[in-house]
């Protein structure tokens, strides 16, 4: 994920996510799920970044993304003492996902959107844990150019 030099018309920052700068990107039940390095150098954090799929460039561009760092993923998904994912979302995950729905352009009362979002976090949490701490060689140039 990188910060664009451009701003929205009302002065807000624009971030670029997915594509060649990400580690892996998936589609899951109406969401794009991307494993990203957020930040630069030794301060880069490995994160799970989720945003709604778009079928048309004219779709609402005011929607945002939800980002969970590897440091915090244990608050969202259960893990055993051996570090294996239990496959269960925590109450914290469900509440945070519900709070994230408006940012993602969804209604907080949309139970299907909530279910899909929580499922995406649980499904891709193990991938986040296995993600390298820094970009692999194929991503290094794109990642360093993003500075």
C-alpha positions in Angstrom: 0.0 0.0 0.0 1.4 3.4 -0.9 0.3 7.0 -0.5 -0.4 8.7 -3.8 1.0 12.2 -4.5 -2.6 13.1 -5.5 -5.3 14.2 -3.2 -9.1 14.0 -3.5 -10.9 17.2 -4.5 -11.6 17.9 -0.8 -7.9 17.4 0.2 -8.0 13.8 1.5 -5.1 11.4 0.8 -5.4 8.6 -1.8 -3.8 5.3 -1.2 -2.9 2.6 -3.8 -3.6 -1.0 -2.8 -3.3 -4.4 -4.4 -1.5 -5.0 -7.7 2.2 -5.5 -8.1 3.0 -3.9 -4.7 1.0 -6.4 -2.7 2.2 -9.8 -1.6 -1.0 -11.6 -2.6 -4.5 -10.4 -3.5 -7.7 -12.5 -3.4 -11.4 -11.9 -4.1 -13.8 -13.2 -1.4 -17.6 -12.8 -1.4 -17.7 -9.2 -2.7 -14.4 -8.0 -1.2 -10.9 -7.7 -2.3 -8.5 -9.0 0.3 -4.9 -8.0 -0.1 -1.8 -8.9 1.9 0.2 -5.6 2.0 3.3 -4.0 3.4 2.1 -0.7 4.9 4.9 1.8 5.6 8.5 1.8 4.4 11.8 0.0 5.4 12.1 -1.4 8.9 8.8 0.3 9.9 6.8 -1.5 7.3 4.0 -3.5 8.8 2.5 -6.6 7.3 -1.3 -6.1 7.0 -4.5 -7.6 5.8 -6.3 -4.9 3.8 -9.9 -5.3 2.7 -12.1 -3.2 0.4 -15.2 -3.8 -1.7 -14.9 -5.2 -5.2 -15.8 -2.8 -7.9 -17.4 -3.9 -11.1 -17.4 -0.4 -12.7 -15.1 2.6 -12.4 -18.2 4.7 -11.9 -19.0 2.9 -8.6 -18.7 4.9 -5.5 -15.2 6.1 -5.1 -15.8 7.4 -1.6 -15.5 4.0 -0.1 -12.3 3.1 1.9 -10.5 0.1 3.1 -10.1 -1.8 6.4 -6.6 -2.7 7.5 -5.6 -5.1 10.2 -1.9 -5.6 11.1 -0.2 -8.9 11.9 0.5 -7.5 15.3 -3.3 -7.1 16.0 -4.6 -10.2 14.2 -4.8 -12.2 17.4 -7.5 -9.8 18.6 -9.6 -10.7 15.6 -9.1 -14.4 15.1 -8.5 -17.2 17.6 -5.1 -18.9 17.7 -3.9 -21.9 19.6 -0.8 -21.7 21.9 1.1 -23.3 19.0 0.1 -20.4 16.7 -2.4 -22.2 14.6 -5.6 -20.4 13.6 -8.7 -21.9 15.3 -10.9 -20.6 12.5 -13.1 -18.6 14.9 -13.7 -14.9 14.9 -13.5 -13.1 18.2 -16.3 -10.8 19.5 -13.8 -7.9 18.9 -13.5 -8.9 15.2 -17.3 -9.0 14.8 -17.7 -5.5 16.4 -14.8 -4.0 14.5 -16.1 -5.5 11.2 -19.6 -4.0 11.9 -17.9 -0.6 12.6 -15.9 -0.9 9.3 -19.0 -1.6 7.1 -19.8 2.2 6.5 -16.1 2.8 5.6 -16.5 0.0 3.0 -19.7 1.6 1.6 -22.0 -1.0 3.3 -24.9 -0.5 5.8 -24.1 -1.6 9.4 -27.3 -3.6 9.4 -26.3 -5.7 6.3 -25.8 -9.1 7.9 -24.6 -10.7 4.7 -21.9 -8.0 4.2 -20.9 -8.5 7.9 -20.7 -12.2 7.5 -18.6 -12.0 4.4 -16.2 -9.5 5.9 -15.7 -11.5 9.1 -15.3 -14.7 7.0 -12.6 -12.9 4.9 -10.6 -12.0 8.0 -10.8 -15.5 9.4 -10.0 -17.2 6.1 -6.9 -15.0 5.3 -5.5 -14.6 8.8 -3.3 -17.7 8.4 -1.9 -16.2 5.1 -1.1 -13.0 6.9 0.8 -14.9 9.6 2.9 -16.6 6.9 3.6 -13.4 4.9 7.2 -12.3 4.8 8.1 -9.3 7.0 9.5 -7.4 3.9 8.8 -7.6 0.2 10.2 -10.5 -1.8 12.5 -9.7 -4.7 9.8 -9.5 -7.3 8.1 -6.8 -5.2 11.1 -4.9 -3.9 11.5 -2.5 -6.8 7.8 -1.6 -6.9 7.8 -1.3 -3.2 10.9 0.9 -3.0 9.6 3.1 -5.9 6.4 3.7 -3.8 8.4 5.8 -1.3 
